[in-house]
Amino acid sequence: MEKNRLIILFLVSLLLGTCTDAWEEHTRINDNVSQETILDYLEAHSEFSQFTGLLKSVGMEGNFSYPGLFTLYAPTNSAMEKVSAGMIDSDEKKKLFVRNHYLNGVYSVSSDKEKMFLTMKSGKVLEYDPLNKTIGGMGIDASIEAVVSNGNIQVIDEPLVPKFHIWDFIELEAPRNEFVRFLNSLTSQVFDTQNSVQTGIDSQNRPVYDTVWVKQNLFLKNIADLSSEDSLFTMLLISDDVFMDQFAKFERSYRVDDKISNAIPTQRDSMNIKMMIARDLVFRGKHPLQGSPDTLVSYFGVKVPFVKPAVTSSYQASNGYVYTVSDCNVKREHKILPILMEAEDWIYSYRGTSGTPHPYFRERENASGGSDFILDNSHGSQKLTGALFKGPLVSSIKYRVKIRAINDFRKSYRVPDESVELRQFLGQVSITRNPVTNMITNISSVTNAFRTDTLYGRPDFFYDPADVNTYYVPITKTRYAPLENAADDELDLGYYDFSRSDSVFFRLVPFAGGMAVTADYFRLVPIFE
């Protein structure tokens, strides 16, 4: 009997011991101090004394005692010993360091399952991977988690040192070469219209402002905002040799001043050529050196070789990667791409007589974009002057020009006439706008004649420059080929030689009174000499 009682007592003590161990483990993982604040918890645990002292030294203790819901990734003293003096040698740096360790909301590696990007109070975006128990690439000690009245505390043994975003790195830390100097040269002080306050008017009745000036960089404004923490980028910084080689390759392709009048690039030309080189060296997303493709595609659809053995230095920024490379040979045919202009994107119609033209957008299964475009007269007797189309930026090179159109209505969409052949002419024009309203006030006659010699291919029509009527192309095809064979429908009109890189305008003109114009698209194909 006594023996049985001893066995029972032993089993009870063993069970109690097991429960005690389990409870201690539970309270260690879920250190529930729900009446305390984050600050209370930090002050009560000496392993965070260095971080606590740092935040108090810049008056940030209130940030962790206020009501709310926050997650703090608390660095231990051993983590703080890895922080170099230069990272926290000013109050601003100390505040930034502290802010990089907490954020709004409650996150827990014990319950979160999905990888996500978290925006810290510093504004920096850190990758949070609860399955691998990391934040910003640093390990989270999953065995310690404190739930307090104003949030949650997770422990890290490595500091979350704030990193430069890509633009900060280029401005402050990137090795200086011609390309980096060029990017920085695009920064200037500009008048801030939103924050400036009008204080009066001058003698000519013009407003006078309490002027506010701000820094603005043209690359960040027009290409990609590399200072944004809300987006991820990869940037290539090219060496001087690569920059010079690319400039020589494209110096005839991106002239903004007339290349015929200027044998060598003007200052404006040089600026534009360099900008066009730079714009295709930034890419969406983070591309780590290992595992990235050998070809990256820029914001503008340009294929750029990523030669990994040519990477001479790298930096992992808060919003992506920066690589300095000694080889980056972008091919002309990859950089200067064919241009497709959908006819539905017309911007203006006009005529020399009274009346309003009627646009029609017809759904067609085999039309590019699902529909084509017709502009017809409001009355059968009127002559439509034309439809105006704005093209994108062209390079200062030669392009073959092709049009895809069908005529399944004969002469006029509103008033068909089987006896009359539909003919129309596509021509480049220039426009004049009202400087105040930006409305189009004048459309020129054709400024750039098609060239129809066979040096760069054989056109479908040969024009006599002395006879304007020969420029009008008959549209006789009555149905579209399947989209995969769209090129079978195209009419080759010859080629243009653009003397400068600029946005282009085309007008589509009918041959005779009462005649419509129609098109599915226009295509400009670069000619590489």
C-alpha positions as CSV (number, residue, x, y, z in Angstrom):
1,M,0.0,0.0,0.0
2,E,2.8,2.4,1.0
3,K,4.6,1.5,-2.2
4,N,1.5,2.4,-4.3
5,R,1.2,5.7,-2.5
6,L,4.8,6.6,-3.2
7,I,4.3,5.7,-6.9
8,I,1.3,8.0,-7.1
9,L,3.1,10.9,-5.4
10,F,6.0,10.4,-7.8
11,L,3.7,10.6,-10.8
12,V,1.9,13.7,-9.5
13,S,5.2,15.5,-8.8
14,L,6.4,14.5,-12.3
15,L,3.1,15.8,-13.8
16,L,3.4,19.1,-11.9
17,G,7.0,19.5,-12.9
18,T,6.1,19.0,-16.5
19,C,3.2,21.5,-16.3
20,T,5.5,24.0,-14.6
21,D,8.0,23.7,-17.4
22,A,5.4,24.0,-20.1
23,W,3.9,27.1,-18.4
24,E,7.3,28.7,-18.1
25,E,7.9,28.1,-21.8
26,H,4.4,29.5,-22.6
27,T,5.1,32.7,-20.6
28,R,8.5,33.0,-22.2
29,I,7.1,32.9,-25.7
30,N,4.0,35.0,-24.8
31,D,5.4,37.3,-22.1
32,N,1.9,38.8,-21.3
33,V,2.5,42.0,-19.4
34,S,-0.7,43.6,-20.6
35,Q,-0.8,46.4,-18.0
36,E,2.7,47.6,-19.0
37,T,3.7,49.8,-21.9
38,I,6.5,49.2,-24.3
39,L,8.6,51.7,-22.3
40,D,7.8,49.9,-19.0
41,Y,8.9,46.6,-20.5
42,L,12.2,48.0,-21.8
43,E,13.0,49.7,-18.5
44,A,12.3,46.5,-16.6
45,H,14.7,44.3,-18.8
46,S,18.3,45.2,-18.6
47,E,19.2,43.4,-21.8
48,F,17.7,46.4,-23.7
49,S,19.4,49.1,-21.5
50,Q,21.5,50.5,-24.4
51,F,18.6,50.9,-26.7
52,T,16.5,52.4,-23.9
53,G,19.2,54.8,-23.0
54,L,19.6,55.9,-26.7
55,L,15.9,56.6,-27.2
56,K,15.7,58.6,-23.9
57,S,18.8,60.6,-24.9
58,V,16.7,62.2,-27.7
59,G,13.5,62.5,-25.8
60,M,11.6,59.6,-27.6
61,E,10.5,57.8,-24.5
62,G,7.0,59.2,-24.9
63,N,6.7,57.4,-28.3
64,F,6.7,54.1,-26.4
65,S,4.4,55.1,-23.5
66,Y,1.5,56.6,-25.5
67,P,-1.6,54.6,-26.1
68,G,-1.8,52.9,-29.5
69,L,-0.7,49.7,-31.1
70,F,2.9,49.3,-32.2
71,T,5.4,46.6,-32.9
72,L,8.9,47.2,-31.6
73,Y,11.8,45.1,-32.8
74,A,14.0,45.6,-29.8
75,P,17.7,45.2,-30.2
76,T,19.5,43.6,-27.4
77,N,22.7,45.1,-25.9
78,S,24.8,42.7,-27.9
79,A,23.0,44.0,-31.0
80,M,23.7,47.6,-30.0
81,E,27.4,46.8,-29.7
82,K,27.4,46.2,-33.4
83,V,26.3,49.8,-34.1
84,S,29.2,52.0,-35.2
85,A,29.6,55.4,-33.6
86,G,29.1,57.1,-37.0
87,M,25.6,55.7,-37.3
88,I,24.4,57.5,-34.2
89,D,26.7,60.5,-33.9
90,S,23.9,63.1,-34.0
91,D,20.4,63.5,-32.6
92,E,18.9,63.1,-36.0
93,K,20.7,59.9,-36.7
94,K,19.7,58.6,-33.3
95,K,16.1,59.4,-33.9
96,L,16.2,57.7,-37.4
97,F,17.8,54.6,-35.8
98,V,15.1,54.3,-33.2
99,R,12.3,54.9,-35.7
100,N,13.7,52.2,-37.9
101,H,12.9,49.6,-35.2
102,Y,9.2,50.2,-34.7
103,L,6.0,50.7,-36.7
104,N,2.2,51.0,-36.4
105,G,0.3,47.7,-36.0
106,V,0.9,44.4,-34.3
107,Y,3.0,41.8,-36.0
108,S,4.1,38.4,-34.6
109,V,6.2,35.6,-35.9
110,S,4.2,33.2,-33.9
111,S,1.0,33.9,-35.8
112,D,1.9,35.7,-39.1
113,K,2.3,33.4,-42.1
114,E,2.8,35.7,-45.1
115,K,5.9,37.5,-46.2
116,M,5.2,41.2,-46.5
117,F,6.9,44.6,-46.6
118,L,6.6,46.8,-43.6
119,T,6.9,50.6,-43.5
120,M,8.8,51.5,-40.3
121,K,8.4,54.9,-38.5
122,S,11.6,55.9,-40.3
123,G,9.8,55.7,-43.6
124,K,12.1,52.8,-44.6
125,V,10.4,49.7,-46.0
126,L,11.7,46.4,-44.5
127,E,11.0,42.9,-45.7
128,Y,9.3,40.8,-43.0
129,D,9.4,37.1,-43.4
130,P,7.6,35.4,-40.4
131,L,8.2,31.9,-41.6
132,N,12.0,32.4,-41.7
133,K,11.7,34.7,-38.7
134,T,13.5,37.7,-40.2
135,I,12.9,41.5,-40.4
136,G,15.0,43.5,-42.8
137,G,17.2,40.3,-43.2
138,M,17.9,40.2,-39.5
139,G,16.8,37.2,-37.3
140,I,14.0,37.5,-34.8
141,D,14.2,35.5,-31.6
142,A,10.9,33.7,-31.7
143,S,11.3,32.4,-28.2
144,I,10.7,35.8,-26.7
145,E,7.6,37.9,-27.4
146,A,6.0,40.4,-25.1
147,V,2.4,41.5,-25.5
148,V,1.9,44.9,-23.7
149,S,-0.8,47.5,-23.4
150,N,0.3,49.5,-26.5
151,G,1.6,46.7,-28.7
152,N,4.0,43.9,-29.1
153,I,7.8,43.5,-28.6
154,Q,9.9,41.1,-30.6
155,V,13.6,40.7,-29.9
156,I,16.5,40.9,-32.4
157,D,20.2,40.2,-32.0
158,E,21.2,42.4,-35.0
159,P,20.5,46.1,-35.3
160,L,18.2,47.4,-38.0
161,V,20.6,50.0,-39.3
162,P,18.7,52.5,-41.5
163,K,20.0,52.2,-45.1
164,F,20.1,54.9,-47.7
165,H,17.4,54.8,-50.3
166,I,18.9,54.6,-53.8
167,W,18.9,58.4,-54.5
168,D,20.5,59.2,-51.1
169,F,23.3,56.7,-52.1
170,I,23.8,58.3,-55.5
171,E,23.9,61.8,-54.0
172,L,26.1,61.0,-51.0
173,E,28.0,57.7,-51.2
174,A,28.3,56.4,-54.8
175,P,31.8,56.5,-56.3
176,R,32.1,59.7,-58.3
177,N,32.4,59.2,-62.1
178,E,30.9,61.0,-65.1
179,F,27.6,59.1,-65.0
180,V,27.0,59.8,-61.3
181,R,28.0,63.4,-61.7
182,F,25.5,63.7,-64.6
183,L,22.7,62.3,-62.5
184,N,23.5,64.8,-59.7
185,S,23.8,67.7,-62.2
186,L,20.1,67.3,-62.9
187,T,19.2,68.7,-59.5
188,S,18.3,72.4,-59.2
189,Q,16.2,74.7,-57.0
190,V,12.7,75.3,-58.4
191,F,9.8,77.6,-57.4
192,D,7.3,75.6,-55.2
193,T,3.9,76.8,-56.5
194,Q,2.0,74.8,-53.9
195,N,3.7,76.1,-50.8
196,S,4.4,79.7,-51.9
197,V,1.8,82.3,-50.8
198,Q,0.8,85.3,-52.9
199,T,1.7,88.5,-51.0
200,G,0.5,91.1,-53.6
201,I,0.8,92.2,-57.2
202,D,3.5,94.2,-59.0
203,S,3.2,97.3,-61.2
204,Q,2.2,95.1,-64.2
205,N,-0.6,93.4,-62.3
206,R,1.4,90.2,-61.9
207,P,1.2,88.2,-58.7
208,V,4.1,88.5,-56.2
209,Y,4.8,85.5,-54.0
210,D,6.5,84.8,-50.8
211,T,8.7,82.5,-52.8
212,V,9.5,79.0,-51.5
213,W,12.3,77.1,-53.3
214,V,12.7,73.4,-53.3
215,K,15.2,70.9,-54.7
216,Q,14.1,69.0,-57.8
217,N,15.9,66.4,-59.8
218,L,14.8,65.9,-63.4
219,F,15.6,62.2,-63.4
220,L,13.5,61.6,-60.3
221,K,10.7,63.7,-61.7
222,N,10.6,62.4,-65.2
223,I,12.0,58.8,-65.1
224,A,11.8,57.1,-61.7
225,D,11.6,58.5,-58.2
226,L,14.6,56.7,-56.7
227,S,13.9,58.4,-53.3
228,S,10.5,56.7,-52.9
229,E,10.4,54.1,-50.1
230,D,7.1,52.9,-51.5
231,S,8.6,51.3,-54.6
232,L,11.5,48.9,-55.3
233,F,14.2,49.5,-57.9
234,T,17.4,48.2,-59.3
235,M,19.8,50.8,-60.7
236,L,23.0,50.3,-62.8
237,L,25.7,53.0,-62.6
238,I,27.9,52.7,-65.6
239,S,31.7,53.3,-65.8
240,D,33.2,56.2,-67.7
241,D,34.2,53.9,-70.6
242,V,30.7,52.5,-70.9
243,F,29.1,56.0,-70.7
244,M,31.4,57.3,-73.5
245,D,30.7,54.3,-75.7
246,Q,27.0,54.6,-75.3
247,F,27.1,58.3,-76.0
248,A,29.0,57.7,-79.2
249,K,26.6,55.0,-80.3
250,F,23.5,57.1,-79.8
251,E,24.7,60.6,-80.4
252,R,23.0,60.8,-83.8
253,S,19.8,59.2,-82.5
254,Y,18.7,61.6,-79.8
255,R,19.3,65.1,-81.2
256,V,16.8,67.7,-80.1
257,D,18.4,70.3,-82.3
258,D,18.5,69.8,-86.1
259,K,21.2,67.2,-86.8
260,I,21.5,68.4,-90.4
261,S,22.4,71.9,-89.3
262,N,24.6,70.7,-86.4
263,A,27.4,68.2,-87.3
264,I,28.3,67.7,-83.6
265,P,25.8,67.6,-80.7
266,T,24.8,70.9,-79.2
267,Q,24.7,71.4,-75.4
268,R,21.0,70.6,-75.5
269,D,21.7,67.5,-77.6
270,S,24.3,66.2,-75.2
271,M,22.0,66.6,-72.2
272,N,19.2,64.7,-74.0
273,I,21.5,61.9,-75.2
274,K,22.8,61.4,-71.7
275,M,19.3,61.4,-70.3
276,M,18.1,58.8,-72.9
277,I,21.1,56.6,-71.9
278,A,20.3,57.0,-68.2
279,R,16.5,56.4,-68.4
280,D,17.0,52.7,-69.4
281,L,19.4,51.9,-66.5
282,V,16.7,51.8,-63.8
283,F,14.4,48.8,-63.5
284,R,11.3,47.8,-61.5
285,G,11.8,45.5,-58.5
286,K,14.8,44.3,-56.5
287,H,17.2,42.1,-58.5
288,P,19.8,40.5,-56.2
289,L,23.1,39.7,-57.9
290,Q,22.6,35.9,-57.5
291,G,19.5,34.6,-59.3
292,S,18.8,37.7,-61.5
293,P,18.3,37.2,-65.2
294,D,21.1,38.1,-67.6
295,T,18.8,40.7,-69.3
296,L,16.8,43.3,-67.5
297,V,13.9,45.3,-69.0
298,S,13.7,49.0,-68.3
299,Y,10.7,51.1,-67.6
300,F,10.5,51.9,-71.4
301,G,10.7,48.2,-72.5
302,V,14.4,48.3,-73.4
303,K,16.4,45.1,-73.0
304,V,19.6,45.8,-71.1
305,P,22.3,43.2,-70.5
306,F,23.1,42.6,-66.8
307,V,26.7,41.3,-67.0
308,K,27.3,40.0,-63.5
309,P,31.1,39.5,-63.8
310,A,31.3,43.2,-64.7
311,V,29.8,44.3,-61.4
312,T,32.6,46.2,-59.6
313,S,30.6,47.3,-56.6
314,S,27.1,46.9,-55.1
315,Y,24.9,48.5,-52.5
316,Q,21.7,47.2,-51.0
317,A,19.6,50.2,-50.4
318,S,16.3,50.4,-48.4
319,N,14.4,50.4,-51.7
320,G,16.5,48.2,-53.9
321,Y,19.9,47.5,-55.3
322,V,22.6,49.7,-56.9
323,Y,25.3,48.1,-59.1
324,T,28.3,49.8,-60.6
325,V,29.2,48.0,-63.8
326,S,32.1,48.1,-66.3
327,D,30.2,46.5,-69.1
328,C,26.7,47.4,-70.4
329,N,26.4,47.3,-74.2
330,V,22.8,48.2,-75.0
331,K,22.1,47.4,-78.7
332,R,20.5,50.0,-80.9
333,E,17.7,47.6,-82.0
334,H,16.9,46.9,-78.4
335,K,16.8,50.6,-77.4
336,I,15.1,52.2,-80.4
337,L,11.9,50.3,-80.7
338,P,9.1,50.2,-83.3
339,I,6.3,52.7,-82.5
340,L,2.6,51.7,-82.7
341,M,0.1,54.5,-82.9
342,E,-3.5,53.3,-82.4
343,A,-5.9,55.3,-84.7
344,E,-8.5,55.5,-81.9
345,D,-6.1,57.8,-80.0
346,W,-6.8,60.7,-82.4
347,I,-6.7,64.1,-80.7
348,Y,-8.4,66.5,-83.1
349,S,-10.5,66.8,-86.3
350,Y,-10.8,69.8,-88.5
351,R,-12.2,71.0,-91.8
352,G,-12.1,74.1,-93.9
353,T,-15.9,74.6,-94.1
354,S,-18.7,74.7,-91.5
355,G,-20.0,71.6,-89.8
356,T,-18.7,69.1,-87.3
357,P,-17.0,65.8,-88.3
358,H,-18.3,62.6,-86.8
359,P,-15.8,60.1,-85.3
360,Y,-16.7,56.4,-85.1
361,F,-15.0,53.7,-83.1
362,R,-15.9,50.3,-84.6
363,E,-15.5,47.1,-82.7
364,R,-13.6,44.7,-84.9
365,E,-12.4,41.3,-83.8
366,N,-9.1,41.4,-85.7
367,A,-8.5,45.1,-85.2
368,S,-5.5,46.1,-83.0
369,G,-6.9,47.1,-79.6
370,G,-10.3,45.6,-80.5
371,S,-11.6,48.6,-82.6
372,D,-10.7,50.8,-85.5
373,F,-11.4,54.5,-86.3
374,I,-13.4,56.4,-88.9
375,L,-13.8,60.1,-89.2
376,D,-16.7,61.1,-91.6
377,N,-18.3,64.3,-92.8
378,S,-21.4,65.6,-91.1
379,H,-22.9,66.2,-94.6
380,G,-22.1,64.2,-97.7
381,S,-21.0,67.2,-99.8
382,Q,-18.4,68.6,-97.4
383,K,-14.7,67.9,-97.6
384,L,-13.1,66.8,-94.4
385,T,-9.8,68.6,-93.9
386,G,-8.4,65.7,-91.8
387,A,-7.8,64.0,-88.4
388,L,-4.8,64.8,-86.2
389,F,-2.8,62.1,-84.4
390,K,-0.1,62.7,-81.8
391,G,2.7,60.2,-81.8
392,P,5.2,59.5,-79.1
393,L,8.8,60.6,-79.0
394,V,10.7,59.6,-82.1
395,S,14.4,59.3,-82.4
396,S,16.4,61.5,-84.9
397,I,16.7,58.6,-87.3
398,K,14.9,57.1,-90.3
399,Y,11.7,55.2,-89.9
400,R,9.6,53.2,-92.3
401,V,6.0,54.2,-92.1
402,K,3.2,51.7,-92.4
403,I,-0.6,52.0,-92.1
404,R,-3.2,49.3,-91.5
405,A,-6.8,50.2,-92.7
406,I,-9.7,48.6,-94.4
407,N,-12.5,50.0,-96.5
408,D,-15.7,48.0,-96.0
409,F,-18.0,51.0,-96.6
410,R,-16.7,52.7,-99.8
411,K,-16.1,56.4,-99.8
412,S,-18.2,57.5,-96.8
413,Y,-19.3,55.6,-93.7
414,R,-22.5,57.7,-93.5
415,V,-23.2,57.9,-97.2
416,P,-21.6,54.8,-98.9
417,D,-20.9,55.0,-102.6
418,E,-19.7,51.9,-104.4
419,S,-18.6,53.8,-107.4
420,V,-16.0,55.9,-105.6
421,E,-12.6,54.5,-104.4
422,L,-11.6,55.6,-100.9
423,R,-8.2,57.3,-101.0
424,Q,-6.3,59.0,-98.1
425,F,-3.0,60.5,-97.3
426,L,-0.9,60.4,-94.1
427,G,1.5,63.2,-93.6
428,Q,3.6,64.7,-90.8
429,V,2.6,68.2,-89.7
430,S,3.5,70.7,-87.0
431,I,1.0,72.4,-84.7
432,T,0.7,75.8,-82.9
433,R,-1.0,76.0,-79.5
434,N,-2.5,79.0,-77.6
435,P,0.1,79.7,-74.8
436,V,-2.7,80.3,-72.3
437,T,-5.4,77.7,-73.1
438,N,-3.1,75.2,-74.8
439,M,-5.7,74.8,-77.5
440,I,-4.5,74.0,-81.0
441,T,-4.7,77.1,-83.1
442,N,-3.0,76.1,-86.3
443,I,-2.0,72.9,-88.1
444,S,0.6,73.3,-90.8
445,S,0.8,71.8,-94.2
446,V,2.8,68.6,-94.6
447,T,6.3,69.2,-93.3
448,N,8.1,66.0,-94.1
449,A,7.7,64.2,-97.4
450,F,7.9,60.4,-97.7
451,R,11.0,59.1,-99.3
452,T,10.3,56.2,-101.6
453,D,13.7,55.1,-102.8
454,T,14.5,51.4,-102.3
455,L,17.7,52.0,-100.4
456,Y,16.0,50.8,-97.1
457,G,13.2,48.6,-98.6
458,R,10.6,48.7,-101.2
459,P,7.4,50.7,-100.5
460,D,4.0,49.8,-101.8
461,F,3.6,53.1,-103.6
462,F,6.0,55.4,-105.4
463,Y,5.2,59.1,-105.2
464,D,6.0,61.8,-107.6
465,P,7.0,64.8,-105.5
466,A,5.8,67.1,-108.2
467,D,2.2,65.7,-108.1
468,V,0.6,65.8,-104.7
469,N,-2.3,63.6,-105.9
470,T,0.1,60.6,-106.1
471,Y,0.5,60.8,-102.3
472,Y,-3.1,59.6,-101.9
473,V,-3.2,55.8,-101.2
474,P,-6.2,53.7,-102.2
475,I,-7.6,51.7,-99.4
476,T,-9.1,48.6,-101.1
477,K,-8.8,45.8,-98.5
478,T,-12.3,45.0,-97.1
479,R,-11.5,42.9,-94.1
480,Y,-8.7,42.5,-91.5
481,A,-6.5,39.4,-91.4
482,P,-6.2,37.7,-88.0
483,L,-4.1,39.7,-85.6
484,E,-1.2,37.3,-85.7
485,N,-1.0,38.2,-89.4
486,A,-1.7,41.9,-89.0
487,A,1.5,42.8,-91.0
488,D,-0.1,41.3,-94.1
489,D,-2.6,44.2,-94.1
490,E,-0.1,46.9,-93.8
491,L,0.7,49.3,-96.6
492,D,4.3,50.5,-96.7
493,L,4.2,54.3,-97.4
494,G,8.0,54.8,-97.6
495,Y,10.2,56.3,-94.9
496,Y,10.8,59.5,-93.0
497,D,14.1,60.9,-92.0
498,F,13.5,62.8,-88.7
499,S,16.1,65.5,-88.2
500,R,15.4,65.8,-84.4
501,S,14.1,63.7,-81.6
502,D,10.6,65.0,-80.7
503,S,6.9,64.2,-80.4
504,V,5.4,63.9,-83.8
505,F,2.0,64.8,-85.2
506,F,0.4,63.2,-88.3
507,R,-2.7,64.2,-90.2
508,L,-4.9,61.7,-92.1
509,V,-6.4,63.5,-95.1
510,P,-9.2,62.4,-97.5
511,F,-8.7,62.7,-101.3
512,A,-12.0,64.3,-102.2
513,G,-15.2,65.9,-100.9
514,G,-17.6,63.7,-99.0
515,M,-14.9,61.2,-98.3
516,A,-14.1,59.7,-94.9
517,V,-10.7,58.7,-93.4
518,T,-10.1,55.4,-91.6
519,A,-7.3,53.5,-89.9
520,D,-6.6,50.8,-87.4
521,Y,-3.1,51.9,-86.6
522,F,0.1,53.5,-87.9
523,R,3.5,51.8,-87.3
524,L,6.9,53.4,-87.4
525,V,9.8,50.9,-87.9
526,P,13.3,52.1,-87.1
527,I,15.9,51.9,-89.9
528,F,19.4,51.1,-88.6
529,E,22.1,52.2,-90.9
